[in-house]
Amino acid sequence: MRFSPGCWAYLECGGMLLKLGVLTSGGDAPGMNAAIRAVVRRGIFLGHEVFGISHGYDGLLKHRAWPLHLGSVADIIHRGGTILRTARSREFMTPAGQSQAVEALRSMDIAHLVVIGGDGSLRGARQLGRAGLAVAGVPATIDNDIAGTELSIGFDTAVNTVVEAIDRVRDTATSHERVFVIETMGRDSGFLALSAGLAGGAESILIPEVPWDLDAICERLIRGHRRGKVHSIILVAEGAARGFDVAAWVEQLTGFETRVTVLGHLQRGGSPTATDRILGSRLGAAAVDALHDGGGGLVLGLRADSVVGLDIDAVLEDRRPVDRRLYELASVLAI
């Protein structure tokens, strides 16, 4: 028997026998359950014990953990949300809270942890890693803004949800000959609005990363109206502007009747697409493999359809930029 460096788990029988913890944190994303299922079943396949921690870091501070078995994750791959639940914890964001979390894991003999979530969740994982825990992060956020990976769990489902909403709104926009402003999530990131706007044929897309010109937007609406266009869709990421403000400005400058649809948390829910189920399965299993092989301080990501292990510091110190070429293409195709 020998001890794993910097960890409390032990090795025996020539390979690591681990006590793995898994939690979901921050905003939920469709496909999280697929990742949980993969962590549990891959972990058990390799001979490890897997413990689910409920309600994210808040649950960790309160020692809310229980063993997960093969049957614990049966029939969840198709479900949205997360069976482990999620919560935000201000207490964990403090040095004292992080020390308490480390002690909680130590008391449960859990030295290896898979954290499934977005930027804030991964930052929490990094802090636990710096305290000696072996941590593997799995990016899951509908914002798709995690550096190093081309795709985050939940993004594809959310894009499809927004596109479906655009299609439905367009029907009534056409019937009533109106301009519709649709507000999406995306406080700091425009990936969701940009991808959905391009796929849904929106006439204008407003995202936080690109300055927008209200006069140019209104001129486009007027040109379209003059050539016989009876409806228009403006897609607005919440970080770029408030949908109701944009609608008021458009109506004032053009005189066109304008309505607003705020999609809100509708974008987070629903059964995950096949893409998100597959991605969650691949990244969750890869996280277990990384810990099994003695790794830690990693974020698992997707590049050129291959799963790669990324240094967590490099991921969090960078910011994934939107593809300006997609933005320009959307503008060209909406003339």
Residue, then its C-alpha position, 0 to 999 in steps of 0.5 A: m500500500r502506498f499513499s497518493p502524493g498530496c491526497w488522502a486516498y490510498l493505492e493498493c493492489g497495484g492500482m488506485l482504489l479511489k473514493l470519488g466525489v461528484l458535484t454539480s454547481g452553478g447554473d444547471a445545463p442539459g446534459m449534466n445528468a449524462a456526465i454524472r451517469a458517466v462519472v458513476r459508471r466509469g468509476i465503478f467499472l474501474g473499481h472505485e467508490v463514487f459519492g454524490i454531493s448534493h447542492g454543489y459547494d453549499g452541500l459540500l459544506k454541509h456534508r451532504a454526500w451519499p454513495l452512488h451505485l449503478g442503479s442510482v444513475a439509471d434512466i437519467i441520461h435523457r433528463g434535463g437539470t441535475i439529479l444532484r441539484t445545484a446551488r450557489s454558496r457565498e460562504f464557499m467563496t470565502p477562504a474560511g468556507q474553502s477551508q471548511a470544504v476541504e475539511a468536509l472532504r477530509s472527514m468523508d475520506i474523499a480525496h478526488l472530486v469531479v466538478i461539473g459546472g461553469d466558470g464559477s464552479l471551476r474556480g471553486a475546483r481550482q481552490l480545492g486543488r490548491a489545497g491538495l485535492a485531486v480535482a477534474g473539472v467538466p465544463a457545463t454551461i449554456d453560455n459556452d464561454i469556457a476557454g480551451t473547449e469548443l463545446s460545453i455541456g448544455f450549449d447545444t440543447a439551449v441553442n436548439t431551444v432558442v431556435e425553436a422559440i424563434d421559429r414559433v415567434r416568427d409565425t405570430a410575428t408574420s401573422h401580425e406583421r410585427v417586429f419581435v425582440i427576443e431576449t436570451m441569456g448571456r450576461d457576459s457571453g454572446f455565444l448563445a444569442l449568436s449561434a441561435g440568431l444565425a440558425g434562426g435567421a434573426e435580422s439583428i443580433l445584439i451581444p455583449e462582445v460587439p458594439w451595436d448601433l441602434d440607428a443601423i438596426c432601425e435602418r435595416l428594419i426600414r429597408g426590409h419593410r420597404r421591400g415587402k418584409v412583414h416581420s423581423i426578429i431581433l435577438v438580444a443577449e441580456g448582457a448587451a441590452r434589455g429586450f424591453d428597452v430595445a423594443a421601446w427604442v425601435e418602436q420610437l424610431t421606426g413606428f413599427e409595432t414591436r413586442v418582446t419575448v424574454l425566454g429566461h430560464l426556459q433556455r436551461g430546461g428540457s431533455p438534452t440533445a444527442t450532442d449534449r448526451i454524448l458530450g456529457s458521457r465523454l467528458g464525465a468518463a474522461a474526468v474519471d480516467a484522468l483521476h484514475d491515472g493520477g491526474g488532477g488540476l485539469v479541465l476536460g474539454l473538446r478539441a477537433d472532436s477529441v477529448v483533451g485534458l487542459d490545465i485548470d489555471a490556463v483555462l481560467e486565466d483565458r477567455r473564450p472569444v466569440d467568432r467574429r466571422l459568425y457574427e459577420l456572416a449573420s449580418v450578411l445573411a440578414i440583409 
